[in-house]
Amino acid sequence: MSGAAIAMMIVAILIIWGGLGFALLNLYKHPETDTGDSDEAPARSGAEETSAAS
């Protein structure tokens, strides 16, 4: 392998593993709080129902 090929391989490895590390760090700092029940409609209060009906 030439020196240029080794340098490009190191750059590619750093980009891939650096992106993975950054993604994991981001998920650690900002965890997802979704419960996974996205198909259910959100609960509505009584005030919203009366104002929408009038």
Secondary structure, DSSP 8 states (H G I E B T S, - for coil): --HHHHHHHHHHHHHHHHHHHHHHHHHHHS-----S-TTS-----HHHHHHHH-
